[in-house]
C-alpha cells in the first residue's frame, strides 16, 4: 500500500554522501511530478492529478544539494485559496457549484463544452530556446527559474500556434532546436496533428520575450477520424524524419465536450479500440511532407518512444508498447492504496506488461513489389515490413525486451544508431517501479540495480566529459523508500557496470516523480 503524503517545499538542503560524486558532474537535475493529493477535505482520484511539485538536485564540486517547491500555477493558487479542489484534472472532475442559479450553471456548462484545461503542469521539464517550462499535455505551461524553481510566467501555446494539446516529450536536435507535436481540435478549423519547431536562439531574456514567439510549423497531419483523434504522449525523430504513431487509443471529442454534462472525468473520454490498426506516419523534417507509403501495424498502445535512427535506406524506431490501455488504471489512488496481495489479485487479469519493440520502415518502396514481400533488408533485426495488395506495408516488430518503462539513453545518440537504453522495471503492483535496468540491444544482455524497500525514479544518463563510448557516464535516479529508516537519496551509478558510485541521502521528504531534465552548469548561467 502506498501512503499519500503532503510534501512541503524545502530550499537548498545539503546531502549526506556515501561514496564519491565525480568532480566532473556539474549541473542540476530538475524533476517533476505530482506532490499534493488532498486540499482541505477534497482529494484527487488519480496519481496523475496531484498538484505539481518540482524538485532539483544540484551537483557542485562533488557535493549534492536538494531543493523542492510546489509549482505556483494558477491551479495551485485557486485550490489553496479555496482550501479545496476547484480546478478539474484528468481523472478528477469538479462540477459547478450546485448553489448557483440555473442561468449561472448553464453558462458554466457552455464555457466547459470545449475545456479550458488546468495549468497544473506535472509531467516534465522541457526547454524552448533558453527558457525552461514545467509542462503537461495541455495548452498551458509555466516557465520556471531552473535555479530557484520559482514561476516566471504562464505560457499559452494558443497565443503562438493553434494547439489545444501538446506533448511533454519534445526532441532536441544537435543544434539545440526543439521539435514537438500537438493536437488542434475543431475550434481552430479542420482538426489535425501539428509538428512544430522552436529555434535554439528564440529566447530574448533582455526584453523578456518568450521563445515560443518564434515557433515554426513543420507540418499538419489530418486526423484519420475527425471525432476520434489518437492520443499520443511522445513521438520519434531521426536526422531527417519525424515518426508519429497514430494509435487506436483515441480521444472521443463529443464525449470530451459533454463530460461535465454527464458528470464524468476527462480520462473516461479515452477509449482503446483493439480491433483497429495503428498507423505510422513518416514526415520529412525539412520539407514537411509525409512519405506517401502507408505503414501500419496491429493495435497497440504506446506512451514512450525510446529512440529512432536511419540505417541503410531504412527508418528504425524503438518504443515501449502495450496490448491495452490498462496502465492508466494502475495509478488511481484507490488502487495504489491497496495492499499488494489484494492489488495483484484484483488486477492480475488486466496486466499488460510493457514490451520494448523495434519497427523498421524501408525507404523508398517500389510500387511493383510483389504482394507478401518483406522489404526489410537489414541483417541485425527480425522486424518485417510486408507488402500488401493495396501498396501499404504491414509492419511486424521485433521484441527487444519485456518489462521496462520510462526509457532513457545517452541523448547524444538521439536520432542516431545506438546500442543501450535504460529504464524502470514495471510490475503490476501498487509500487510499480522497484528496479532500474540497462539493456544492450546488440547482445540482449541486461543488468539492473535494486534495493529492498526502495523505489527509484526514471534513470537519467549524463555522459562523462569527452566520452567516446556510448555508455561512458553515470546514471542518476532519485530514490524513495517506504521504510522510515531509509532516507530518500540521489543514486549515482556507473552507467557501464551499474555499480554504485555514490548515494546522497537527503534529510527531507522526497516524492515519487515522473520525468525531468538535466542542465549542465554552463547552461544555467
RASULPE-V733002 format. One line per field, one symbol per residue. phi: phi as a letter, one per 20 degrees, with the letter a starting at -180 (. if undefined). psi: psi as a letter, one per 40 degrees, with the letter a starting at -180 (. if undefined). burial: 1 if it has 16 or more other C-alpha atoms within 10 Angstrom, else 0. A space follows every 50 residues. Layout:
# RASULPE-V733002
phi: ???
psi: ???
burial: ???
This chain:
# RASULPE-V733002
phi: .eeededffbclefddecncfgfffcqceeccrfccdccmedbfecffeg ffcecccddblndccdbbaffefffgfffffelafcdfcgdcedeggfff fffffffffffegdfeffdfedebdcdcmdedcfcccdfdccfcefeemf ferecdgffcbfbdcbfdcfdcefenfddbcbcdeffdnffaecdccdff effcffdldffffdfcfeadcfffcgecfffbdbbdbdfdcddddeeeed eefffffdgffelcefgfeecddfeeddededdffeemeefffedbbfgb ccdceeabadblmcddbdbedcebdfgffgefffffeffgfffffedffe fcffcecddcdfbfdffeffgnfeefdfedbdfccdfdfenedeededee adodclfcbfffdfncfbccbcadfdcebfcfddcdccdeffemfccbcb bgmdceegfdecffgmfdffdercddbecdbeefedffbeeddfffdmff ebcdfdeafdefcdcabedggfeef
psi: hhhhihhiiihfhiihihahhhdeghahhhiiihehehhbeiiididedi hhhhiihhhhfeihiiiihhhgiddddddddefihehiadehhhiiheei iddddddddddedhihiifggedihihhbeihhhibfaeiihhihedeei hdihhhdeedigidiiiegiihadeeihhiiahhadeeahiiihhihhid feigddefhideeeihhdiihiidhdegihhidiiihadeihhhhgifhi hhdddddedddefiiddeehihgeeiihihhhhhdddehihdhhhiaihi hhdhidiiihhfeihhihihiieafeddddehddddeiiddddddeedde hhihhhihihhiiihhdehihehheheiefieiihhhideeihhhhihhd iheiafiiiheeeheihidiiiihhhigiegdheiiihhhddeeihiihi iheihiihhhhhiihehdidfgaihhhhhiieheehiiihhhihddefih dihhhhgihhihaciahhhiddee.
burial: 10000010100011101000110011111111111111100011111111 11111111110011111111111011001000001111111110110000 00001001100111101111111111111111111111111111010011 10011110001111111111111001111111111000001111111111 01100000011101101111101000111111111111101111111111 11101111110001111011111100011111111001010010111111 11111111110001111111111111100111111111010011000000 11111111111100000000000111100010111110001111111111 10111111111011110111111111111110111111110000000110 00011111111111000001111111111110000011111111110101 1111110101111111111100000
